Amino acid sequence: MDDKDSKFDQRKRSTPTSIFRKISGREELDRAKAKRYDPYYYESNASTLKLLIIILSLWSIISICLAIQDYRISYMLNEWNKQGITTLPPSSFDPKGLIDFAKNENLECVNINDLLSELGDCQNVMELHASFAAAQDISFLLFAFLVISLLGCIFVFGVFTHRASRNLLTLRSERQRFSPEMAVTWFFIPIMNLFKPWRVYIELFKGSDPSITAGEPNWHSKGMVPKIVHFWELSFLLIFVFNPLTISRIWFSIRKTIEDVSNAHSALIIADIMLAILGFLAMFLTTKLHIWQEKRKNLIGPILVTPPKPIDPISEILKDDKNL
């Protein structure tokens, strides 16, 4: 009976739900919450940084590939425009849409049979459709990879930021204004995420400055902030305003002619390059912060700290009333 019970317990622990919790990181998150107020030592971000650099490198490479692809599409559309083509063929195979395209471009392709047989001008119609569809498919695939890498960046960057914030207490930089949880949460609050993460990283660098004496009460004002923090914030703000989504929905939402679409892809080239730059800046930002924290940790040595528990505002009010 004992063997059966132990086997049942093992199967219970390895249910699909528990496996998903491990893969998604939920189990580790719950464990971190449970130990949130336990004493701890400095925790190195070395492994997290390596993973983050790999994902950010993929993000930047994909962004550069998107820029190259948008350039190719823009060049192709400009060449078509020089040949007198003013509209675009459908990106998916739609016989009626292709015949309408041929009619708009004064091409002799008037029925589906000729289109399928690629007779006369129908051959040109099918070639234009095939070129445009292939280009659009590549762009869609690259953008899908970009979104996947973005999700990876968000998760790993959040883990890095949380641990770096927890480390401030072990680096003798007390009374930090942003708790580790809020340091990550501010990234997901609309409008506030435009400047709060910037303030978070300013505090992280000031509290990690190896040139500041351990236990210095005025580290908020004396700590150094490298220029990379401000460049990262500026890049983030520019991309918030000018990115592939805002270009298609705001800046170039009206695309009636082939020239309009070509101009939109030219703008996308700039946005793609900006995304790649943001990836490189994020790599430099996190690497520099990790180096600073490691240097300060080596100077101060291992210290066991106990994080302060959250203050109950009602208890504080009652305490003040008693003092009165």
C-alpha positions as CSV (number, residue, x, y, z in Angstrom):
1,M,0.0,0.0,0.0
2,D,2.8,2.4,0.8
3,D,4.4,1.8,-2.6
4,K,1.1,2.4,-4.4
5,D,0.6,5.6,-2.4
6,S,4.1,6.9,-3.2
7,K,3.6,6.1,-7.0
8,F,0.3,7.9,-6.9
9,D,1.9,10.9,-5.2
10,Q,4.6,11.0,-7.9
11,R,2.0,10.9,-10.7
12,K,0.0,13.6,-9.0
13,R,3.1,15.8,-8.7
14,S,3.8,15.4,-12.4
15,T,0.4,16.3,-13.8
16,P,0.2,18.5,-16.9
17,T,-0.7,21.4,-14.7
18,S,2.5,21.1,-12.6
19,I,4.6,20.7,-15.7
20,F,3.1,23.8,-17.3
21,R,3.8,25.7,-14.1
22,K,7.4,24.7,-14.2
23,I,7.8,25.6,-17.9
24,S,6.0,29.0,-17.6
25,G,8.0,29.9,-14.5
26,R,4.9,30.1,-12.3
27,E,6.2,27.6,-9.8
28,E,9.4,29.6,-9.4
29,L,7.4,32.8,-9.0
30,D,5.2,31.2,-6.3
31,R,8.4,30.0,-4.5
32,A,9.9,33.5,-4.8
33,K,6.7,35.0,-3.3
34,A,6.8,32.6,-0.4
35,K,10.4,33.5,0.4
36,R,9.9,37.2,-0.3
37,Y,10.6,38.3,3.3
38,D,13.2,35.6,4.2
39,P,16.8,36.6,4.8
40,Y,19.0,36.4,1.7
41,Y,22.5,37.1,0.3
42,Y,23.5,38.8,-2.9
43,E,22.2,36.9,-5.9
44,S,24.3,37.2,-9.1
45,N,22.5,38.0,-12.4
46,A,25.2,36.3,-14.5
47,S,23.1,33.4,-15.8
48,T,20.1,35.6,-16.4
49,L,22.3,38.2,-18.2
50,K,23.7,35.5,-20.6
51,L,20.1,34.4,-21.5
52,L,19.0,38.0,-21.8
53,I,21.9,38.8,-24.2
54,I,21.0,35.8,-26.3
55,I,17.4,36.8,-26.6
56,L,18.2,40.5,-27.2
57,S,20.7,39.5,-29.9
58,L,18.0,37.5,-31.6
59,W,15.6,40.5,-31.3
60,S,18.2,42.8,-32.9
61,I,19.1,40.3,-35.7
62,I,15.4,39.8,-36.5
63,S,14.9,43.6,-36.6
64,I,17.8,44.0,-39.0
65,C,16.4,41.2,-41.2
66,L,13.0,43.0,-41.2
67,A,14.7,46.3,-42.2
68,I,16.4,44.5,-45.1
69,Q,13.1,42.9,-46.1
70,D,11.2,46.2,-46.0
71,Y,13.9,47.7,-48.1
72,R,13.5,44.9,-50.7
73,I,9.7,45.4,-50.8
74,S,10.1,49.2,-51.1
75,Y,12.6,48.8,-53.9
76,M,10.4,46.3,-55.7
77,L,7.3,48.6,-55.4
78,N,9.3,51.5,-56.8
79,E,10.4,49.4,-59.8
80,W,6.8,48.5,-60.4
81,N,5.8,52.1,-60.1
82,K,8.4,53.0,-62.8
83,Q,6.8,50.4,-65.1
84,G,3.4,52.2,-64.7
85,I,1.8,49.9,-62.1
86,T,-0.2,52.0,-59.7
87,T,-2.0,49.4,-57.5
88,L,-1.0,46.2,-55.7
89,P,-2.1,42.7,-56.5
90,P,-3.8,40.7,-53.6
91,S,-1.2,39.0,-51.4
92,S,-3.4,35.8,-51.2
93,F,-4.6,33.9,-54.3
94,D,-7.9,35.5,-55.2
95,P,-8.9,35.0,-58.8
96,K,-11.5,37.7,-58.8
97,G,-9.1,40.1,-57.0
98,L,-6.3,39.3,-59.6
99,I,-8.7,39.9,-62.5
100,D,-9.7,43.2,-60.9
101,F,-6.0,44.1,-60.5
102,A,-5.4,43.3,-64.2
103,K,-8.3,45.5,-65.2
104,N,-7.0,48.4,-63.1
105,E,-3.6,48.1,-64.7
106,N,-5.1,47.7,-68.3
107,L,-3.7,44.2,-68.6
108,E,-5.5,41.6,-70.9
109,C,-6.5,39.1,-68.3
110,V,-10.3,38.9,-68.1
111,N,-11.3,35.4,-67.1
112,I,-10.2,32.7,-64.6
113,N,-9.3,30.1,-67.2
114,D,-6.7,32.4,-68.8
115,L,-5.5,33.3,-65.3
116,L,-5.0,29.7,-64.3
117,S,-3.4,28.9,-67.7
118,E,-1.2,32.1,-67.4
119,L,-2.0,33.1,-71.0
120,G,-1.1,36.5,-72.3
121,D,-0.9,39.2,-69.7
122,C,-2.2,36.8,-67.1
123,Q,1.3,35.5,-66.8
124,N,2.5,39.0,-65.8
125,V,-0.4,39.2,-63.3
126,M,0.6,35.9,-61.7
127,E,4.3,36.8,-61.6
128,L,3.5,40.1,-59.8
129,H,1.1,38.3,-57.4
130,A,3.8,35.6,-56.7
131,S,6.5,38.2,-56.0
132,F,4.3,40.3,-53.7
133,A,2.9,37.3,-51.9
134,A,6.3,35.8,-51.2
135,A,7.6,39.2,-49.9
136,Q,4.6,39.6,-47.6
137,D,5.0,36.0,-46.3
138,I,8.6,36.6,-45.4
139,S,7.7,39.9,-43.6
140,F,4.9,38.2,-41.7
141,L,7.2,35.3,-40.6
142,L,9.9,37.7,-39.5
143,F,7.4,39.8,-37.6
144,A,6.0,36.7,-35.9
145,F,9.6,35.8,-34.8
146,L,10.0,39.4,-33.5
147,V,6.9,39.1,-31.4
148,I,8.1,35.8,-29.9
149,S,11.5,37.2,-29.1
150,L,9.7,40.2,-27.5
151,L,7.8,37.9,-25.2
152,G,11.1,36.3,-24.2
153,C,12.7,39.7,-23.7
154,I,9.9,40.8,-21.4
155,F,10.1,37.8,-19.2
156,V,13.9,37.6,-18.8
157,F,14.3,41.4,-18.6
158,G,11.7,41.4,-15.8
159,V,13.6,38.6,-13.9
160,F,16.9,40.5,-14.3
161,T,15.3,43.8,-13.1
162,H,13.7,42.1,-10.1
163,R,16.9,40.5,-9.0
164,A,19.0,43.6,-9.5
165,S,16.5,45.5,-7.4
166,R,16.6,42.9,-4.6
167,N,20.4,43.1,-4.6
168,L,20.4,46.8,-3.6
169,L,19.8,45.9,0.0
170,T,22.7,43.4,0.0
171,L,24.9,46.2,-1.5
172,R,24.2,48.4,1.5
173,S,22.0,50.8,-0.4
174,E,19.0,51.0,1.9
175,R,15.7,52.9,1.7
176,Q,15.2,52.3,-2.0
177,R,12.1,54.0,-3.5
178,F,11.1,51.1,-5.8
179,S,10.5,47.7,-4.4
180,P,11.6,44.7,-6.5
181,E,8.0,44.0,-7.4
182,M,7.1,47.5,-8.4
183,A,10.4,47.8,-10.3
184,V,8.9,45.2,-12.7
185,T,5.3,46.2,-12.5
186,W,5.9,49.7,-13.7
187,F,6.8,48.3,-17.2
188,F,3.2,47.1,-17.6
189,I,1.2,50.1,-16.5
190,P,0.2,52.2,-19.5
191,I,1.6,55.8,-19.7
192,M,3.6,55.2,-16.5
193,N,5.8,52.7,-18.3
194,L,7.0,55.6,-20.4
195,F,9.1,57.1,-17.6
196,K,8.9,54.9,-14.5
197,P,11.2,52.2,-15.7
198,W,13.7,54.9,-16.5
199,R,13.5,56.1,-12.9
200,V,13.8,52.5,-11.7
201,Y,17.1,52.0,-13.6
202,I,18.4,55.4,-12.4
203,E,17.9,54.2,-8.8
204,L,19.5,50.8,-9.6
205,F,22.6,52.4,-11.0
206,K,22.9,54.9,-8.1
207,G,22.5,52.1,-5.6
208,S,25.0,49.9,-7.4
209,D,27.7,52.6,-7.9
210,P,31.0,50.9,-6.7
211,S,32.5,54.3,-5.9
212,I,29.9,55.1,-3.2
213,T,30.8,54.2,0.3
214,A,28.9,51.3,1.8
215,G,26.0,52.5,3.9
216,E,26.1,56.0,2.5
217,P,22.7,57.5,3.4
218,N,22.8,60.0,0.5
219,W,23.4,57.4,-2.3
220,H,20.3,58.6,-4.1
221,S,22.0,62.0,-4.8
222,K,25.7,60.9,-4.8
223,G,25.4,57.8,-7.0
224,M,26.4,58.0,-10.7
225,V,24.1,57.4,-13.6
226,P,25.8,56.4,-16.9
227,K,24.6,58.0,-20.1
228,I,23.4,54.7,-21.5
229,V,20.4,54.9,-19.2
230,H,19.2,58.1,-20.8
231,F,19.9,56.8,-24.4
232,W,17.9,53.7,-23.6
233,E,15.0,55.8,-22.3
234,L,15.1,58.1,-25.4
235,S,15.2,55.1,-27.7
236,F,12.2,53.6,-25.9
237,L,10.2,56.8,-26.2
238,L,11.0,57.1,-29.9
239,I,9.9,53.5,-30.6
240,F,6.7,54.0,-28.6
241,V,5.8,56.8,-31.0
242,F,7.3,55.3,-34.2
243,N,7.0,51.6,-34.5
244,P,5.6,49.1,-37.0
245,L,2.1,49.2,-35.4
246,T,1.9,53.0,-35.3
247,I,3.2,53.3,-38.8
248,S,0.5,51.0,-40.2
249,R,-2.3,52.4,-38.1
250,I,-1.5,56.1,-37.6
251,W,1.3,57.6,-39.7
252,F,0.6,55.7,-42.9
253,S,-2.9,54.4,-42.3
254,I,-4.1,55.6,-45.8
255,R,-2.4,53.5,-48.4
256,K,-4.3,53.7,-51.7
257,T,-1.5,53.7,-54.3
258,I,1.6,51.6,-54.7
259,E,3.6,54.8,-53.9
260,D,1.8,55.1,-50.5
261,V,2.7,51.5,-49.7
262,S,6.3,52.0,-50.8
263,N,6.6,55.1,-48.5
264,A,5.2,53.1,-45.6
265,H,7.8,50.4,-46.1
266,S,10.5,53.1,-46.2
267,A,9.3,54.3,-42.8
268,L,9.3,50.7,-41.6
269,I,13.0,50.5,-42.4
270,I,13.7,53.3,-39.9
271,A,11.4,51.7,-37.3
272,D,13.2,48.3,-37.7
273,I,16.6,49.9,-37.3
274,M,15.4,51.7,-34.1
275,L,14.2,48.4,-32.7
276,A,17.6,46.8,-33.3
277,I,19.3,49.8,-31.6
278,L,17.0,49.4,-28.6
279,G,18.1,45.8,-28.3
280,F,21.7,46.7,-28.4
281,L,21.2,49.5,-25.9
282,A,19.3,47.1,-23.5
283,M,22.3,44.7,-23.8
284,F,24.8,47.5,-22.8
285,L,22.5,48.8,-20.1
286,T,22.0,45.4,-18.3
287,T,25.7,44.4,-18.8
288,K,26.9,47.6,-17.2
289,L,24.5,47.3,-14.3
290,H,25.6,43.7,-13.7
291,I,29.3,44.7,-13.8
292,W,28.6,47.5,-11.3
293,Q,26.7,45.3,-8.9
294,E,29.4,42.6,-9.1
295,K,32.2,45.2,-8.3
296,R,30.2,46.6,-5.4
297,K,29.5,43.2,-4.0
298,N,33.2,42.3,-4.1
299,L,34.1,45.4,-2.3
300,I,31.4,45.0,0.4
301,G,31.5,41.2,0.7
302,P,28.6,38.8,1.4
303,I,25.9,40.3,3.7
304,L,22.8,38.5,4.9
305,V,19.9,40.9,4.8
306,T,16.2,40.7,5.8
307,P,13.9,42.7,3.5
308,P,11.5,45.1,5.2
309,K,7.9,43.9,5.4
310,P,5.2,46.1,3.9
311,I,3.9,48.8,6.2
312,D,0.2,48.6,7.1
313,P,-1.1,52.2,6.7
314,I,-3.9,51.7,9.2
315,S,-1.4,50.4,11.8
316,E,0.8,53.5,11.2
317,I,-2.2,55.8,11.7
318,L,-3.2,54.1,15.0
319,K,0.5,54.3,16.1
320,D,0.6,58.0,15.4
321,D,-2.7,58.5,17.3
322,K,-1.2,56.7,20.4
323,N,1.9,58.9,20.2
324,L,-0.3,62.0,20.3
